[in-house]
């Protein structure tokens, strides 16, 4: 490790160690949990406050006149569109990655890309029914297969927002005949 020295206010030299950079395998659990928290909030619907407050609501204000300030929250566990945006705006892209697009990737998969660059993250819906979360940073990456309630959450998201479901050994939309149609169906949400 290369250490540098700097002079502090009293004229003494203090040694500063290089920052320790964490690998994707060290960061993936926290990044995944943060993403899943967003999807959990989306699944509960929009957080609503009375129309006289900052959040939109379809419910009538029970506090009296619309101009009167109240603190009624109809759905406190839901998402705040000012923080997360809306569900149909959340991901960057949804596409099919053909087999052998990348080295050591013999099988194709559906990709719901959430961020791009360094770092980037995405959910992959594999042909064998697995749902995998991937977190990548420059020349490093890590993946984690979802299980239990996390799997169910993203399976529901895939069906309700991305328009794909797992049956008969693959992810597909039974009413669509091609990947291109599934992709254009998703793009219609934007």
KETOR-193896 format. One record per atom (N, C-alpha, C): x, y, z. Coordinates in steps of 0.05 Angstrom, whole numbers, padded with zeros to 5 digits, always signed. Each point is the difference from the previous one (the first is absolute). Layout:
N
XYZ
...
***
This chain:
190
+00017-00023+00000
-00017+00023+00000
+00018+00025+00000
-00006+00018-00018
+00015+00025-00001
-00013+00021+00019
+00015+00010+00018
-00010+00020+00018
+00012+00027-00006
-00015+00021+00004
+00011+00027-00004
+00000+00014+00027
+00016+00021+00001
+00001+00016+00025
-00008+00028-00007
-00015+00011+00018
-00008+00028-00003
+00006+00015+00026
+00004+00026-00002
+00006+00016+00024
-00026+00010+00012
-00004-00005+00026
-00025+00009+00013
+00005+00029+00009
-00021+00011+00013
+00001+00028+00008
+00023+00007+00019
+00008-00019+00016
+00022+00005+00019
+00027-00005-00011
+00002-00006-00026
+00026-00005-00013
+00010-00028+00002
-00015-00018+00012
+00008-00029+00001
-00009-00014-00025
+00014-00021-00007
-00007-00016-00023
-00018-00023+00008
-00023-00002-00013
-00018-00022+00004
-00001-00018-00024
+00000-00026+00004
+00000-00019-00022
-00029-00006-00007
-00006+00001-00026
-00026-00006-00011
+00002-00025-00017
-00017-00020+00007
+00000-00025-00015
-00018+00003-00024
+00006-00016-00021
-00017+00000-00024
-00027-00011+00008
-00021+00011-00012
-00026-00011+00006
-00003-00028-00009
-00014-00016+00014
-00004-00028-00007
-00024-00002-00018
+00003-00009-00024
-00023-00002-00018
-00012-00028+00004
-00027+00000+00002
-00014-00024+00004
-00007-00013-00027
-00001-00026+00000
-00007-00016-00023
-00030-00001-00002
-00010-00007-00024
-00029-00002-00004
-00012-00022+00018
+00015-00021+00005
-00010-00021+00018
-00004+00010+00029
+00014+00021+00007
-00003+00013+00027
-00024+00019+00000
-00007+00010-00022
-00021+00021-00002
-00027-00011-00009
-00001-00023-00012
-00025-00009-00013
-00023-00003+00019
+00004-00009+00024
-00022-00005+00019
-00014+00026+00007
+00015+00021+00005
-00012+00026+00007
-00014+00012-00024
+00013-00002-00024
-00012+00011-00024
-00026-00015-00007
+00000-00026+00002
-00024-00016-00005
-00022+00008+00019
+00006+00002+00026
-00020+00006+00020
-00012+00028-00005
+00016+00019-00009
-00010+00026-00006
-00019-00001-00024
+00007-00015-00020
-00018-00003-00024
-00026-00014+00008
+00002-00021+00016
-00024-00015+00009
-00018+00018+00017
+00012+00017+00016
-00016+00019+00016
-00017+00018-00019
+00012+00009-00022
-00015+00016-00019
-00023-00016-00012
+00005-00025-00008
-00021-00017-00012
-00021-00007+00021
+00007-00003+00025
-00020-00005+00021
-00018+00024+00003
+00012+00024-00001
-00016+00024+00002
-00019+00003-00024
+00011-00006-00024
-00016+00001-00024
-00024-00019+00002
+00005-00024+00011
-00021-00020+00001
-00022+00008+00019
+00005+00019+00018
-00020+00009+00019
-00016+00024-00010
+00007+00010-00023
-00014+00022-00012
+00012+00027+00009
-00010+00021-00012
+00010+00026+00005
-00007+00010+00029
+00020+00011+00013
-00005+00012+00026
-00018+00024-00004
-00021+00002+00015
-00019+00021-00005
-00004+00017+00025
-00001+00025-00004
-00008+00019+00021
-00024+00015-00011
-00012+00015+00017
-00023+00016-00008
+00008+00019-00023
-00019+00007-00017
+00006+00017-00023
+00012+00027+00008
-00005+00008+00025
+00012+00026+00008
+00029-00002+00007
+00011-00025+00001
+00029-00003+00004
+00014-00005-00026
+00025-00007+00000
+00016-00001-00024
-00005-00025-00017
-00011-00022+00011
-00003-00024-00016
-00028-00001-00012
-00001-00010-00024
-00026-00003-00014
-00015-00023+00013
-00026+00003+00002
-00017-00023+00009
-00026+00001-00015
-00011-00024-00004
-00026-00002-00013
-00022+00002+00021
+00007+00000+00026
-00020+00001+00021
-00007+00028+00007
-00024+00004+00010
-00009+00026+00009
+00013+00007+00027
+00003+00026+00004
+00012+00010+00025
-00021-00001+00022
+00007-00013+00022
-00019-00002+00023
+00004+00023+00019
+00018+00018-00005
+00006+00021+00020
-00017+00025-00004
-00017+00000-00020
-00016+00023-00005
+00006+00012-00027
+00003+00026+00000
+00006+00014-00026
+00027-00009-00011
+00002+00000-00026
+00025-00008-00013
+00023+00017+00008
-00004+00026+00006
+00021+00018+00008
+00010-00005+00028
-00015-00015+00016
+00007-00005+00028
+00022-00020+00001
+00020+00005+00017
+00023-00018+00002
-00008-00024+00018
+00006-00024-00010
-00005-00024+00016
+00023-00019-00004
+00001-00020+00016
+00022-00019-00001
-00011-00029-00003
-00019-00003-00017
-00012-00026-00004
+00017-00015-00020
+00009-00024+00006
+00015-00016-00018
-00016-00026-00005
-00008-00003-00025
-00017-00023-00007
+00016-00025-00003
+00025+00002-00009
+00016-00024-00005
+00029+00006+00008
+00006+00000+00025
+00027+00008+00009
+00023-00019-00009
-00007-00025-00007
+00021-00019-00008
+00006+00001-00029
-00016+00015-00015
+00004+00001-00029
+00024+00017-00008
+00003+00004-00026
+00023+00015-00010
-00007+00029-00003
+00020+00017+00001
-00003+00029-00004
+00010+00006-00029
-00018+00008-00018
+00008+00005-00027
+00021+00023-00002
+00002+00017+00020
+00021+00021-00001
+00027-00012+00005
+00002-00023+00013
+00025-00013+00006
+00007-00022-00021
-00019-00017-00006
+00006-00023-00018
-00009+00004-00028
-00016+00020-00006
-00013+00001-00026
-00024-00019+00000
-00009-00008-00023
-00022-00018-00002
+00010-00027-00010
-00014-00022+00007
+00010-00026-00007
+00008-00004-00030
-00016+00011-00018
+00006-00003-00028
+00024+00016-00010
+00010+00017+00017
+00024+00016-00006
+00025-00010+00013
-00002-00021+00016
+00022-00008+00018
+00024-00012-00015
-00004-00018-00018
+00023-00013-00013
+00009+00015-00025
+00025-00006-00008
+00010+00013-00024
-00009-00015-00025
+00001-00027+00001
-00008-00015-00024
-00008-00029+00008
-00015-00012-00018
-00008-00027+00003
+00005-00013-00027
+00018-00020-00001
+00006-00012-00026
+00008-00029+00003
+00003-00013-00022
+00009-00028+00000
+00029+00000-00009
+00017-00013+00017
+00028-00002-00007
+00004-00028-00013
+00007+00001-00025
+00004-00025-00015
+00022-00017+00011
-00002-00027-00003
+00022-00017+00008
+00027+00009-00013
+00021-00003+00015
+00028+00006-00009
+00004+00030-00006
-00016+00017+00011
+00005+00029-00002
+00025+00007+00014
+00004-00012+00024
+00024+00005+00016
+00016-00026+00003
+00025+00002+00006
+00017-00023+00005
-00012-00017+00023
+00001-00026-00002
-00010-00019+00020
-00029+00005+00006
-00016+00005-00021
-00029+00005+00003
-00014-00016-00022
-00002-00027+00004
-00012-00017-00021
-00030+00003-00003
-00014+00009+00021
-00029+00002+00000
-00009+00029-00001
-00022+00004-00014
-00013+00026+00000
-00016+00005+00025
-00007+00025+00005
-00016+00007+00023
-00014+00027-00005
-00022+00005+00014
-00013+00026+00000
+00015+00017+00021
+00006+00025-00008
+00014+00018+00017
-00017+00025+00006
-00004+00005+00025
-00013+00025+00009
+00022+00017+00012
+00011+00018-00016
+00023+00016+00008
-00009+00025+00015
+00011+00004+00024
-00008+00021+00018
+00019+00024-00002
+00026-00006-00003
+00020+00022-00002
+00022-00010-00019
+00015+00019-00011
+00020-00007-00020
+00025+00016+00005
+00023-00012-00007
+00025+00014+00004
+00016-00013+00022
+00012+00016+00017
+00015-00010+00023
-00010+00014+00025
-00014-00013+00017
-00010-00027-00002
-00026-00002-00015
-00007-00025-00006
-00026-00006-00013
-00013-00023+00014
-00026-00002-00003
-00014-00023+00012
-00024-00008-00016
-00009-00025+00002
-00022-00010-00016
-00010-00026+00013
-00025-00006-00008
-00011-00026+00006
+00000-00017-00025
+00007-00025+00002
+00000-00018-00023
-00020-00022+00005
-00017-00005-00020
-00020-00021+00001
+00010-00022-00018
+00010-00022+00011
+00012-00021-00015
-00020-00021-00009
+00007-00013-00021
-00018-00020-00012
-00007-00023+00018
+00017-00006+00020
-00006-00022+00019
-00018+00009+00023
-00010+00025-00001
-00018+00010+00021
+00014+00017+00021
+00026+00000+00001
+00014+00016+00020
-00003+00030-00005
-00001+00015+00021
+00002+00029-00002
+00026+00008+00015
+00017+00013-00014
+00026+00007+00011
+00003+00030+00000
+00011+00011+00022
+00007+00028+00002
+00030+00002-00006
+00008+00018-00017
+00029+00004-00007
+00008+00029+00007
+00023+00002+00012
+00012+00026+00006
+00028+00000-00012
+00006+00021-00017
+00026+00001-00014
+00012+00028+00004
+00026-00001+00002
+00017+00024-00001
+00023-00007-00018
+00016+00019-00007
+00021-00004-00020
+00016-00025+00005
-00001-00019-00019
+00015-00025+00001
-00006-00017+00024
-00023+00003+00012
-00008-00016+00023
-00030-00003-00001
-00010-00022+00011
-00028-00005+00000
-00007-00022+00020
-00025+00000+00008
-00010-00020+00019
-00030-00005-00006
-00009-00024+00005
-00028-00007-00004
-00011-00015+00024
-00026+00002+00003
-00013-00014+00022
-00027-00009-00010
-00006-00026+00003
-00026-00011-00007
-00020+00006+00021
-00024+00009-00008
-00020+00007+00019
-00015-00026+00009
-00008+00000+00025
-00016-00022+00011
-00022+00011+00018
-00019-00016+00006
-00021+00007+00019
-00016+00024-00008
-00006+00017+00019
-00017+00024-00005
+00013+00019-00020
+00027+00001-00001
+00013+00018-00019
-00005-00010-00028
+00001-00027-00004
-00006-00011-00026
-00029+00006-00008
-00018-00004+00019
-00029+00004-00006
-00005+00030-00007
+00013+00018+00014
-00003+00028-00005
+00008+00007-00029
+00023-00010-00009
+00009+00006-00027
-00014-00016-00021
-00010-00024+00007
-00016-00015-00018
-00026+00015-00006
-00012+00011+00021
-00024+00016-00003
+00005+00025-00017
+00023+00013+00005
+00008+00024-00015
+00003-00008-00030
+00013-00022-00005
+00004-00009-00028
-00027-00004-00014
-00018-00012+00014
-00026-00006-00012
-00017+00026-00003
-00001+00017+00020
-00018+00023+00000
+00011+00024-00015
+00027+00004+00000
+00011+00024-00012
+00016-00006-00025
+00014-00023-00001
+00016-00006-00023
-00015-00017-00020
-00021-00012+00008
-00017-00015-00018
+00011-00028-00007
+00017-00011+00018
+00009-00027-00005
-00006-00018+00024
-00003-00025-00004
-00004-00019+00022
+00014-00026-00006
+00005-00015+00020
+00014-00025-00003
-00020-00023-00001
+00001-00015-00022
-00016-00024-00002
+00011-00017-00023
-00005-00025+00002
+00009-00019-00021
+00030+00003-00006
+00015+00005+00022
+00029+00000-00003
+00013+00025-00011
-00015+00022-00001
+00013+00024-00010
-00016+00025+00009
+00013+00023-00001
-00014+00025+00005
-00012+00009-00026
-00025+00007+00000
-00013+00009-00025
-00026+00014+00007
-00011+00013-00020
-00027+00011+00001
-00016-00017-00019
-00018-00016+00011
-00016-00019-00015
-00015+00012-00024
-00007+00026+00002
-00014+00013-00021
+00018+00011-00022
+00026+00000+00005
+00019+00012-00019
+00015-00023-00014
+00007+00005-00025
+00013-00021-00015
+00030+00004-00003
+00010+00023+00008
+00029+00005-00003
+00010+00018+00022
+00027+00000+00003
+00013+00017+00020
-00004+00029-00008
+00000+00006-00026
-00004+00027-00009
-00027+00011+00008
-00021-00016-00001
-00026+00009+00009
+00000+00004+00030
+00013-00017+00015
+00001+00003+00029
+00014+00026+00007
+00022+00006-00014
+00015+00024+00005
-00016+00025-00007
-00014-00001-00023
-00016+00024-00007
-00024+00003+00019
-00010-00022+00012
-00021+00002+00020
+00011+00015+00025
+00024-00007+00009
+00012+00014+00023
+00005+00029-00007
+00010+00006-00023
+00007+00028-00008
-00026+00017+00000
-00023-00012-00004
-00025+00014+00001
-00006+00013+00026
+00012-00010+00022
-00004+00011+00026
+00014+00027+00003
+00021+00005-00015
+00016+00024+00003
-00012+00024-00013
***
